[in-house]
Amino acid sequence: MLKLKLLLPVFILTLTLSSAKEQEASIEYDLGQVLQSERIQKKYEIKEKIKSAVSLCECVKIKVTPGDKGSVLEIEFNPTGYNGAIVQEVKLLDEKDSLITLKLKAYVKNPSK
């Protein structure tokens, strides 16, 4: 069961990458300094209409909903186990089958150090 859970995101990502038609675009969000012990929840509105999203790390959960002029991305980042500067990626596929990489940056601080 664990193997299936780990392979499913890879399979979805492969399908996403194989159906993307155009050159990949990129969006970056800086979450700033965060503590290892806190979960960060952010909401961003983007102009693209997103039809699927795949996080490349279990530490990032993403929910996509339609917005007024595009899509709303609800992101939860769990920095447990990280320390220092990190970048996590989420792959988005828009309604035109264009691939967009969402990069989440953060500086994770260990409160005990």
N, C-alpha and C positions, 0 to 999 in steps of 0.2 A: 504493500500500500504506500509506503514511504517513497519507493522508486517512482510510482505512478504520480505522486504528488509533486516530486521534483521534476519529472519529465513533462508534465502537462504545460507549465509555462514555456518550456523550450519549444514544444510542439506548436503552441499558439504563436510564439515569436517567429518561428520558421514560416508559418502560414502568413503572418503579417508581413514579414520581409519579402516573401515571394510574390505577394499581391501588390506591393507598393510600386507605383509606376514612375514617379518622378524622383528628382534628387531630394535627398533628405534635408529637412529644415531642422532648426534647433531653437529651443526656448530654454532660458536659464532662470532659476529662482534661487536666491541666496536666503537661507533660513537663519543666518547669523550664528551667534554662539548659543549652543544648547548644552544642557547637562545630560549625562548618560542616563540619568534616572527619569527624565521627562519625555513624554510623548508629545510631539509637535503636530498640531492640526492646523492646516491652512486651507483657504478656499481662494481659487483664482479663476477669473473669467478670461477666456481667450476667444479670439475672433473666429477660429476654425471650428467647424462642426465635426466633432470626433465621434467615430462609430465604434472604435475599440481601443483599449489601453492594456498594456502588459508591463508590469514592474519587473525589473531584472534582479530584484532583491526582495526577500521576504520582509525586510525591515521597512519597506514602503508599501502602503496600501493606497489604492486610488479608486475613486468612484467618479464617473463622468455622467453629468446630467445636461440636458439641453438648457441653454441660456437664452437671454433676449436676442443677442446678436451672434451667438456662437455656442460655446460649451462652457460649463462650469466644472472645474476640476477640484474635487475634495481630496486632499492629500493628508495622510497620517504617516509620520516618520517616527520609528522607534530606534533611538540611537544606542540602545543597550549593547555593550560589547565593543563599541567604537571609541576611538580616542584620536583627537587631532582633526586635521582637515580631511573631509571626505566629499566625494561626489557620487551620487546614485542616479541611475538613469531609468526612465520610463519611456517605452516606445508607444507612440500614439499613431493611429491610422485615421485620417480624416475621410470625409464623404467622397472626395475625389481620388481616394486610394493613394494619397501622398503620405509618406512616412515622416513623422516629426519626433525628434528626440527631446524629451523634457529632462533637463539636468537639474538636480537638486543639490545645492552646495550647503555645507554646514561646517562649523568648527565645534566638535564635540569635546566638552570639558569633563574630566573625571573629578567629581567633588572631593574625593579623598586625597587628591594630589595637590 
